[in-house]
């Protein structure tokens, strides 16, 4: 699909990059909740319309990602900085699930040069309405996971920068009785990190 290359190209445009990075993390996490509907892949597998490892891997990975998105949303109420490791683990799992589903889909596709599993494989995913999943939803979710990763990384860099600045100056601040918040020097580009 064209979604992922368009996303990659748009990151070179500062206004587009800033717009993507300004999407609130709770919104991006909440958009993953609908992945629980991947239970439909299990139904297609039960009917014999999807075979091989694809329906089970994709379904259970999506279901887990969607269900765990709810506690991740709850963690985000305190801000991403307080639970960044847990959020990053969920984000990595969700992105890895999508990549694995793509790989299994290709290896299960009838006529694919990489086909390892017998048909019908992922044939149902190539026809409407199921084709909407790999052509629209998966690229959007991959983009959202990439944005979450960048936001978490930037937040970590900012925390490290603030920690580094305050470590040496806390003693000076205490001695001078200057309010500590006046001693923190934010870099000019701190929003873009």
Backbone as CSV, one residue per row, in Angstrom:
resi,resn,N_x,N_y,N_z,CA_x,CA_y,CA_z,C_x,C_y,C_z
1,UNK,0.840,-1.191,0.000,0.000,0.000,0.000,0.873,1.238,0.000
2,UNK,0.267,2.356,-0.257,1.002,3.621,-0.333,1.106,4.332,1.005
3,UNK,0.385,3.870,2.014,0.366,4.574,3.303,1.756,4.707,3.910
4,UNK,2.469,3.613,4.011,3.755,3.634,4.700,4.791,4.483,3.971
5,UNK,4.957,4.357,2.634,5.911,5.249,1.961,5.509,6.722,2.064
6,UNK,4.217,7.008,1.989,3.757,8.400,2.133,4.094,8.936,3.514
7,UNK,3.911,8.094,4.523,4.265,8.479,5.886,5.758,8.769,5.978
8,UNK,6.562,7.881,5.415,8.016,8.056,5.464,8.435,9.352,4.770
9,UNK,7.860,9.637,3.619,8.186,10.871,2.902,7.709,12.104,3.654
10,UNK,6.557,12.002,4.287,6.015,13.172,4.991,6.846,13.556,6.204
11,UNK,7.627,12.617,6.747,8.471,12.957,7.897,9.574,13.935,7.519
12,UNK,9.870,14.037,6.228,10.872,15.011,5.777,10.313,16.428,5.773
13,UNK,9.019,16.566,5.804,8.366,17.865,5.823,8.102,18.240,7.279
14,UNK,8.751,19.275,7.799,8.654,19.606,9.227,7.225,19.788,9.744
15,UNK,6.372,20.427,8.967,4.994,20.648,9.433,4.245,19.322,9.568
16,UNK,4.454,18.407,8.624,3.793,17.098,8.699,4.345,16.292,9.865
17,UNK,5.656,16.344,10.042,6.281,15.624,11.160,5.761,16.147,12.488
18,UNK,5.678,17.463,12.627,5.177,18.053,13.861,3.716,17.680,14.101
19,UNK,2.923,17.661,13.027,1.510,17.293,13.158,1.371,15.853,13.640
20,UNK,2.166,14.954,13.058,2.090,13.547,13.476,2.546,13.367,14.917
21,UNK,3.613,14.072,15.285,4.139,13.923,16.638,3.278,14.627,17.682
22,UNK,2.332,15.437,17.238,1.455,16.119,18.198,0.182,15.329,18.488
23,UNK,0.013,14.180,17.830,-1.159,13.344,18.115,-1.025,12.850,19.554
24,UNK,-2.030,13.072,20.386,-1.934,12.617,21.779,-1.781,11.097,21.865
25,UNK,-0.865,10.661,22.701,-0.608,9.236,22.840,-1.854,8.456,23.253
26,UNK,-2.693,8.977,24.166,-3.903,8.214,24.500,-4.807,7.955,23.295
27,UNK,-4.855,8.872,22.363,-5.669,8.675,21.156,-5.092,7.520,20.334
28,UNK,-3.772,7.504,20.175,-3.143,6.450,19.373,-3.299,5.085,20.036
29,UNK,-3.172,5.047,21.356,-3.355,3.783,22.072,-4.804,3.326,21.953
30,UNK,-5.738,4.246,22.118,-7.167,3.896,22.041,-7.537,3.341,20.669
31,UNK,-6.904,3.836,19.613,-7.197,3.329,18.275,-6.799,1.866,18.108
32,UNK,-5.982,1.348,19.000,-5.582,-0.059,18.950,-6.589,-0.979,19.623
33,UNK,-7.515,-0.434,20.385,-8.502,-1.269,21.075,-9.339,-2.073,20.082
34,UNK,-9.647,-1.486,18.929,-10.486,-2.181,17.942,-9.805,-3.418,17.368
35,UNK,-8.544,-3.596,17.652,-7.847,-4.794,17.167,-8.402,-6.064,17.792
36,UNK,-9.205,-5.946,18.847,-9.831,-7.140,19.435,-10.787,-7.809,18.446
37,UNK,-11.244,-7.059,17.449,-12.140,-7.644,16.452,-11.422,-8.630,15.535
38,UNK,-10.129,-8.816,15.743,-9.386,-9.838,14.999,-9.877,-11.231,15.374
39,UNK,-10.736,-11.309,16.366,-11.386,-12.586,16.673,-12.089,-13.116,15.419
40,UNK,-12.428,-12.225,14.514,-13.047,-12.632,13.249,-12.108,-13.493,12.410
41,UNK,-10.785,-13.293,12.546,-9.828,-14.149,11.838,-9.952,-15.588,12.320
42,UNK,-10.194,-15.745,13.624,-10.368,-17.096,14.171,-11.635,-17.736,13.618
43,UNK,-12.669,-16.930,13.423,-13.909,-17.443,12.843,-13.683,-17.864,11.388
44,UNK,-12.927,-17.059,10.641,-12.605,-17.420,9.260,-11.766,-18.696,9.218
45,UNK,-10.866,-18.855,10.177,-10.055,-20.076,10.244,-10.933,-21.280,10.560
46,UNK,-11.897,-21.097,11.458,-12.805,-22.191,11.807,-13.642,-22.618,10.604
47,UNK,-13.956,-21.667,9.721,-14.709,-21.977,8.498,-13.809,-22.530,7.397
48,UNK,-12.484,-22.514,7.605,-11.551,-23.002,6.597,-11.208,-21.971,5.542
49,UNK,-11.604,-20.727,5.748,-11.322,-19.677,4.760,-9.937,-19.069,4.952
50,UNK,-9.344,-19.229,6.107,-7.954,-18.842,6.373,-7.267,-20.063,6.975
51,UNK,-6.041,-20.361,6.500,-5.305,-21.507,7.033,-3.869,-21.118,7.326
52,UNK,-3.134,-22.081,7.863,-1.744,-21.843,8.209,-1.635,-21.084,9.524
53,UNK,-0.457,-20.585,9.830,-0.269,-19.866,11.096,-0.835,-18.450,11.083
54,UNK,-1.102,-17.922,9.891,-1.540,-16.528,9.792,-2.751,-16.184,10.653
55,UNK,-3.897,-16.882,10.524,-5.077,-16.412,11.263,-4.900,-16.464,12.772
56,UNK,-4.206,-17.484,13.257,-4.050,-17.631,14.710,-3.052,-16.605,15.262
57,UNK,-1.926,-16.459,14.586,-0.927,-15.488,15.028,-1.481,-14.068,14.961
58,UNK,-2.066,-13.718,13.818,-2.592,-12.359,13.654,-3.726,-12.091,14.641
59,UNK,-4.616,-13.063,14.789,-5.765,-12.856,15.680,-5.331,-12.686,17.129
60,UNK,-4.549,-13.632,17.623,-4.180,-13.558,19.048,-3.274,-12.369,19.336
61,UNK,-2.383,-12.040,18.432,-1.547,-10.854,18.635,-2.371,-9.584,18.687
62,UNK,-3.342,-9.472,17.774,-4.216,-8.294,17.765,-5.112,-8.255,19.002
63,UNK,-5.651,-9.399,19.370,-6.532,-9.436,20.549,-5.762,-9.015,21.792
64,UNK,-4.564,-9.557,21.962,-3.744,-9.193,23.131,-3.410,-7.707,23.097
65,UNK,-3.010,-7.204,21.937,-2.677,-5.778,21.813,-3.886,-4.911,22.150
66,UNK,-5.054,-5.275,21.636,-6.269,-4.501,21.890,-6.698,-4.535,23.334
67,UNK,-6.636,-5.708,23.957,-7.045,-5.834,25.361,-6.071,-5.086,26.270
68,UNK,-4.783,-5.228,26.013,-3.771,-4.574,26.864,-3.752,-3.065,26.640
69,UNK,-4.314,-2.604,25.534,-4.395,-1.154,25.304,-5.210,-0.472,26.403
70,UNK,-6.175,-1.173,26.974,-6.995,-0.575,28.045,-6.172,-0.246,29.290
71,UNK,-5.391,-1.194,29.847,-4.544,-0.805,30.986,-3.465,0.212,30.614
72,UNK,-2.989,0.169,29.360,-2.003,1.167,28.925,-2.640,2.556,28.966
73,UNK,-3.886,2.652,28.539,-4.602,3.938,28.641,-4.687,4.389,30.090
74,UNK,-4.937,3.463,30.972,-5.021,3.791,32.401,-3.666,4.288,32.907
75,UNK,-2.577,3.651,32.449,-1.235,4.103,32.841,-0.946,5.508,32.321
76,UNK,-1.480,5.825,31.147,-1.220,7.131,30.540,-1.872,8.279,31.290
77,UNK,-2.808,7.986,32.177,-3.438,9.074,32.938,-2.406,9.788,33.815
78,UNK,-1.349,9.061,34.191,-0.260,9.664,34.971,0.808,10.280,34.075
79,UNK,0.663,10.122,32.778,1.661,10.603,31.830,2.570,9.474,31.392
80,UNK,3.026,9.541,30.169,3.856,8.474,29.601,5.180,8.326,30.344
81,UNK,5.678,9.399,30.928,6.988,9.356,31.579,7.016,8.404,32.771
82,UNK,5.901,8.265,33.467,5.869,7.437,34.670,5.871,5.940,34.366
83,UNK,5.414,5.559,33.202,5.304,4.138,32.864,5.860,3.865,31.463
84,UNK,6.919,4.558,31.099,7.421,4.475,29.723,7.880,3.072,29.349
85,UNK,8.434,2.315,30.278,8.899,0.965,29.955,7.730,0.061,29.611
86,UNK,6.668,0.109,30.400,5.487,-0.720,30.131,4.826,-0.309,28.820
87,UNK,4.738,0.983,28.585,4.120,1.474,27.348,4.970,1.069,26.144
88,UNK,6.280,1.191,26.275,7.180,0.808,25.186,7.088,-0.694,24.908
89,UNK,6.963,-1.503,25.942,6.828,-2.960,25.749,5.538,-3.279,25.003
90,UNK,4.441,-2.653,25.402,3.161,-2.853,24.703,3.290,-2.408,23.246
91,UNK,3.912,-1.264,23.025,4.067,-0.711,21.679,4.899,-1.648,20.805
92,UNK,5.989,-2.159,21.339,6.841,-3.083,20.597,6.078,-4.364,20.258
93,UNK,5.331,-4.893,21.220,4.544,-6.099,20.972,3.534,-5.856,19.857
94,UNK,2.816,-4.735,19.923,1.801,-4.424,18.916,2.385,-4.274,17.529
95,UNK,3.540,-3.612,17.420,4.191,-3.434,16.116,4.739,-4.769,15.607
96,UNK,5.362,-5.543,16.492,5.915,-6.842,16.095,4.808,-7.782,15.627
97,UNK,3.658,-7.725,16.278,2.519,-8.544,15.858,2.120,-8.219,14.421
98,UNK,2.080,-6.936,14.092,1.702,-6.532,12.730,2.727,-7.007,11.702
99,UNK,4.004,-6.872,12.025,5.058,-7.311,11.111,4.997,-8.826,10.910
100,UNK,4.787,-9.559,11.991,4.669,-11.014,11.909,3.430,-11.417,11.104
101,UNK,2.329,-10.704,11.306,1.108,-10.996,10.541,1.336,-10.771,9.051
102,UNK,2.055,-9.706,8.703,2.373,-9.446,7.291,3.206,-10.608,6.730
103,UNK,4.224,-11.010,7.484,5.094,-12.103,7.032,4.305,-13.392,6.851
104,UNK,3.494,-13.769,7.833,2.688,-14.987,7.724,1.654,-14.866,6.607
105,UNK,1.117,-13.663,6.413,0.161,-13.460,5.324,0.794,-13.701,3.976
106,UNK,2.021,-13.205,3.807,2.737,-13.400,2.542,3.104,-14.874,2.361
107,UNK,3.556,-15.507,3.440,3.954,-16.913,3.336,2.753,-17.848,3.194
108,UNK,1.550,-17.337,3.443,0.335,-18.137,3.306,-0.452,-17.798,2.052
109,UNK,-0.030,-16.766,1.327,-0.790,-16.305,0.158,-0.623,-17.278,-1.013
110,UNK,-1.747,-17.680,-1.558,-1.764,-18.581,-2.710,-1.041,-17.914,-3.884
111,UNK,-0.044,-18.603,-4.445,0.684,-18.077,-5.592,1.858,-17.187,-5.238
112,UNK,2.061,-16.891,-3.954,3.199,-16.067,-3.551,4.494,-16.853,-3.765
113,UNK,5.548,-16.201,-4.272,6.824,-16.921,-4.420,7.399,-17.334,-3.067
114,UNK,6.897,-16.740,-2.000,7.355,-17.077,-0.652,6.386,-17.999,0.078
115,UNK,5.418,-18.550,-0.638,4.403,-19.376,0.000,5.026,-20.631,0.609
116,UNK,4.790,-20.810,1.910,5.284,-21.988,2.627,4.141,-22.865,3.123
117,UNK,2.949,-22.301,3.207,1.821,-23.006,3.793,0.763,-23.250,2.720
118,UNK,0.114,-24.416,2.757,-0.867,-24.753,1.720,-2.108,-23.860,1.774
119,UNK,-2.798,-23.783,0.637,-3.988,-22.949,0.520,-5.146,-23.440,1.355
120,UNK,-6.157,-22.618,1.558,-6.317,-21.306,0.953,-5.455,-20.228,1.594
121,UNK,-4.744,-20.544,2.673,-3.835,-19.581,3.277,-4.516,-18.295,3.678
122,UNK,-4.003,-17.179,3.169,-4.553,-15.863,3.508,-5.408,-15.308,2.377
123,UNK,-5.908,-16.185,1.527,-6.696,-15.790,0.356,-7.843,-14.844,0.710
124,UNK,-8.552,-15.094,1.795,-9.700,-14.255,2.162,-9.294,-12.800,2.389
125,UNK,-8.054,-12.557,2.785,-7.581,-11.199,3.072,-7.340,-10.395,1.796
126,UNK,-7.445,-11.047,0.647,-7.210,-10.371,-0.615,-8.494,-9.892,-1.277
127,UNK,-9.615,-10.108,-0.596,-10.910,-9.727,-1.156,-11.688,-8.903,-0.135
128,UNK,-12.527,-7.983,-0.669,-13.357,-7.154,0.209,-14.310,-8.045,0.993
129,UNK,-14.626,-7.707,2.211,-14.218,-6.537,2.980,-12.897,-6.733,3.723
130,UNK,-12.356,-7.972,3.700,-11.172,-8.282,4.498,-9.925,-7.570,3.997
131,UNK,-9.882,-7.206,2.717,-8.694,-6.554,2.165,-8.449,-5.178,2.802
132,UNK,-9.469,-4.619,3.440,-9.330,-3.339,4.139,-8.292,-3.449,5.269
133,UNK,-8.191,-4.628,5.869,-7.265,-4.814,7.002,-5.813,-4.643,6.565
134,UNK,-5.310,-5.432,5.583,-3.891,-5.261,5.231,-3.578,-4.011,4.419
135,UNK,-4.578,-3.454,3.739,-4.288,-2.293,2.887,-4.461,-0.953,3.585
136,UNK,-5.275,-0.902,4.635,-5.531,0.366,5.317,-5.192,0.295,6.807
137,UNK,-5.796,-0.652,7.514,-5.638,-0.679,8.973,-4.217,-1.006,9.418
138,UNK,-3.617,-2.030,8.838,-2.258,-2.410,9.262,-1.262,-1.275,9.036
139,UNK,-1.247,-0.621,7.860,-0.311,0.512,7.710,-0.581,1.644,8.709
140,UNK,-1.840,1.947,8.966,-2.152,3.009,9.930,-1.645,2.627,11.309
141,UNK,-1.889,1.385,11.733,-1.416,0.958,13.056,0.106,0.950,13.131
142,UNK,0.778,0.550,12.055,2.245,0.598,12.055,2.743,2.037,12.211
143,UNK,2.095,2.956,11.514,2.468,4.372,11.629,2.237,4.869,13.053
144,UNK,1.106,4.503,13.650,0.823,4.924,15.030,1.857,4.365,15.991
145,UNK,2.254,3.103,15.805,3.278,2.520,16.681,4.616,3.245,16.503
146,UNK,4.939,3.640,15.278,6.176,4.388,15.036,6.129,5.747,15.738
147,UNK,4.992,6.422,15.657,4.856,7.731,16.308,4.971,7.588,17.821
148,UNK,4.333,6.563,18.382,4.427,6.329,19.831,5.885,6.105,20.227
149,UNK,6.613,5.314,19.439,8.028,5.051,19.748,8.842,6.336,19.732
150,UNK,8.601,7.187,18.751,9.332,8.458,18.669,8.965,9.354,19.852
151,UNK,7.684,9.418,20.192,7.270,10.245,21.331,7.904,9.752,22.629
152,UNK,7.947,8.446,22.836,8.574,7.897,24.038,10.063,8.206,24.060
153,UNK,10.718,8.090,22.914,12.158,8.375,22.837,12.444,9.841,23.132
154,UNK,11.651,10.731,22.559,11.857,12.166,22.809,11.620,12.506,24.275
155,UNK,10.599,11.914,24.868,10.322,12.168,26.286,11.494,11.701,27.146
156,UNK,12.092,10.560,26.783,13.240,10.053,27.531,14.422,11.004,27.411
157,UNK,14.686,11.502,26.207,15.797,12.434,26.012,15.600,13.718,26.810
158,UNK,14.383,14.206,26.840,14.088,15.424,27.604,14.299,15.168,29.096
159,UNK,13.819,14.010,29.594,14.014,13.677,31.019,15.497,13.587,31.350
160,UNK,16.269,12.935,30.468,17.706,12.817,30.706,18.374,14.180,30.711
161,UNK,17.975,15.063,29.805,18.538,16.401,29.724,18.228,17.196,31.000
162,UNK,16.990,17.116,31.450,16.599,17.835,32.664,17.341,17.271,33.869
163,UNK,17.463,15.936,33.939,18.189,15.312,35.045,19.637,15.757,35.050
164,UNK,20.249,15.766,33.881,21.645,16.181,33.768,21.821,17.631,34.211
165,UNK,20.893,18.502,33.816,20.989,19.920,34.182,20.791,20.133,35.672
166,UNK,19.874,19.391,36.242,19.547,19.634,37.654,20.550,19.005,38.600
167,UNK,21.228,17.920,38.181,22.163,17.242,39.076,23.222,18.196,39.615
168,UNK,23.886,18.908,38.705,24.951,19.799,39.146,24.457,21.082,39.767
169,UNK,23.297,21.525,39.374,22.845,22.825,39.833,21.994,22.770,41.091
170,UNK,21.568,21.585,41.510,20.731,21.516,42.709,21.464,22.035,43.942
171,UNK,22.738,21.721,44.048,23.518,22.210,45.191,23.618,23.731,45.131
172,UNK,23.914,24.259,43.940,24.007,25.711,43.776,22.672,26.373,44.077
173,UNK,21.592,25.770,43.632,20.262,26.333,43.863,19.965,26.356,45.356
174,UNK,20.272,25.257,46.019,19.997,25.183,47.456,20.817,26.231,48.205
175,UNK,22.083,26.386,47.819,22.924,27.371,48.492,22.438,28.793,48.232
176,UNK,21.983,29.064,47.033,21.556,30.420,46.690,20.091,30.668,47.039
177,UNK,19.374,29.615,47.422,17.946,29.700,47.749,17.136,30.229,46.564
178,UNK,17.573,29.811,45.354,16.860,30.179,44.133,15.857,29.069,43.846
179,UNK,14.645,29.412,43.461,13.690,28.346,43.106,14.264,27.469,41.998
180,UNK,14.233,26.146,42.204,14.878,25.215,41.281,14.367,25.323,39.849
181,UNK,13.107,25.645,39.662,12.550,25.680,38.306,13.127,26.817,37.470
182,UNK,13.733,27.812,38.124,14.356,28.893,37.382,15.739,28.498,36.867
183,UNK,16.270,27.392,37.360,17.598,26.943,36.974,17.592,25.990,35.786
184,UNK,16.449,25.464,35.413,16.390,24.517,34.300,16.412,25.279,32.993
185,UNK,17.380,24.955,32.146,17.504,25.575,30.836,17.042,24.586,29.781
186,UNK,15.866,24.809,29.264,15.360,23.931,28.216,16.048,24.270,26.905
187,UNK,16.422,23.249,26.120,17.010,23.543,24.813,15.962,24.201,23.916
188,UNK,16.419,25.020,22.982,15.499,25.731,22.089,14.614,24.780,21.286
189,UNK,15.150,23.614,20.968,14.394,22.664,20.145,13.799,21.506,20.956
190,UNK,13.500,21.707,22.229,13.057,20.603,23.086,11.744,20.001,22.631
191,UNK,10.894,20.761,21.951,9.652,20.201,21.459,9.863,19.296,20.241
192,UNK,10.943,19.481,19.517,11.191,18.726,18.302,11.961,17.458,18.540
193,UNK,12.385,17.193,19.759,13.163,15.980,20.029,12.274,14.781,20.180
